[in-house]
Amino acid sequence: MPHISLEYSANLETALDMHGLCVALKNSAAATGIFPPAGIRVRATACTHSVIADGDPQHGFIDIHIRLRAGRTDAAKTAATDALFATACEFTAAYMAAHPFMLSLEMRDIDADLSRKTSSIRDYLPEDMA
């Protein structure tokens, strides 16, 4: 954990390095010390159909959803939320300064009783990451 999912307006596809943002968020999540590196998953999906505010097609957005298993303190989750949002703000600052753009981030716990998981990723990672 966590799952970090980005939805973004398709007009950002060529305007921002979305892979670079995914890497930056992965590094930021790892740096918090509360997420095991082997469990961090970051993905981004362009929303080809979206309408923002008055419908001007120049408007852009990134909405970041972070889901994680329960068990971390509220203080740890708040610190991680702040760190990840700061990373996203820094990454998008130049774009936001010159374009109409919205950035949001939300973290929420996954209900363990309603979640199932399996993985072989750790089998393929260096020992210090597994």
C-alpha positions in Angstrom: 0.0 0.0 0.0 -0.8 2.7 -1.0 -2.6 2.9 -4.3 -2.0 6.3 -5.7 -4.3 7.0 -8.7 -4.3 10.1 -10.7 -7.1 11.2 -13.0 -6.3 14.1 -15.2 -7.8 16.1 -18.1 -6.6 14.9 -21.4 -5.3 18.3 -22.4 -2.4 17.8 -19.9 -1.2 14.7 -21.8 1.4 16.8 -23.7 1.6 19.7 -21.2 3.0 17.8 -18.2 5.2 14.8 -17.8 2.7 12.5 -16.2 5.2 9.6 -15.9 7.5 12.0 -14.1 4.7 13.0 -11.7 4.1 9.3 -11.0 7.7 8.8 -10.2 7.8 11.9 -8.0 4.8 10.7 -6.1 6.2 7.2 -5.7 9.5 8.7 -4.3 7.5 11.1 -2.0 5.4 8.2 -0.6 8.5 6.1 0.0 10.2 9.0 1.8 7.4 9.3 4.3 8.6 6.0 5.9 5.1 4.8 6.5 4.6 2.9 3.2 6.7 -0.2 2.4 8.3 0.5 -1.0 7.2 -2.9 -2.4 3.6 -1.9 -1.9 3.5 1.5 -3.5 1.5 1.6 -6.7 1.1 4.8 -8.8 -0.9 5.1 -11.9 -2.4 7.9 -14.0 -5.4 7.9 -16.4 -6.3 10.6 -18.8 -10.0 11.5 -18.8 -10.8 12.0 -22.5 -14.2 13.4 -21.6 -14.4 16.1 -19.0 -16.0 19.5 -18.4 -14.6 21.9 -16.0 -16.2 25.1 -14.6 -17.5 27.1 -17.7 -16.5 24.3 -20.1 -13.4 26.1 -21.5 -11.3 23.3 -23.0 -8.1 25.0 -21.8 -9.0 24.2 -18.2 -7.1 21.3 -16.7 -7.2 19.2 -13.6 -5.4 16.4 -11.7 -7.3 14.6 -9.1 -5.2 12.3 -6.9 -6.8 9.5 -4.9 -4.8 7.6 -2.3 -6.2 4.4 -0.8 -4.4 2.5 1.9 -5.1 -0.2 4.4 -6.3 1.0 7.8 -3.9 1.0 10.8 -1.8 4.1 10.4 -2.3 6.9 12.8 -4.2 10.0 11.8 -1.0 12.0 12.3 0.9 9.7 10.0 -1.8 9.9 7.3 -2.0 13.7 7.6 1.8 14.0 7.2 1.7 11.7 4.2 -1.2 13.6 2.7 0.7 16.9 3.2 4.0 15.5 1.7 2.3 14.0 -1.3 0.3 17.2 -2.0 3.4 19.3 -1.7 5.1 17.1 -4.2 2.2 17.4 -6.7 2.1 21.2 -6.1 5.8 21.6 -6.7 5.6 19.4 -9.8 2.7 21.4 -11.3 3.6 24.9 -10.0 4.9 26.3 -13.3 2.0 24.9 -15.3 -0.5 26.3 -12.7 1.1 29.7 -12.8 0.4 30.0 -16.6 -2.8 28.0 -17.1 -6.2 27.5 -15.6 -5.6 24.3 -13.6 -7.1 22.5 -10.6 -5.2 20.1 -8.3 -6.8 18.0 -5.6 -5.7 15.0 -3.4 -7.7 12.8 -1.0 -6.4 9.9 1.1 -8.8 7.3 2.5 -8.6 4.0 4.3 -9.6 0.7 2.6 -12.0 -1.5 4.6 -9.9 -4.6 5.2 -13.0 -6.7 5.6 -14.1 -5.8 2.0 -10.7 -6.0 0.3 -8.8 -9.0 -1.1 -5.2 -8.9 -2.4 -2.5 -11.2 -3.7 0.9 -10.4 -5.2 4.2 -12.0 -6.3 6.0 -8.6 -6.7 8.1 -9.1 -3.6 9.5 -12.3 -5.1 11.1 -10.2 -7.8 12.4 -7.3 -5.7 15.8 -6.9 -4.1 15.8 -8.1 -0.5 16.1 -4.6 0.9 12.8 -3.6 -0.8 10.8 -6.7 -0.1 
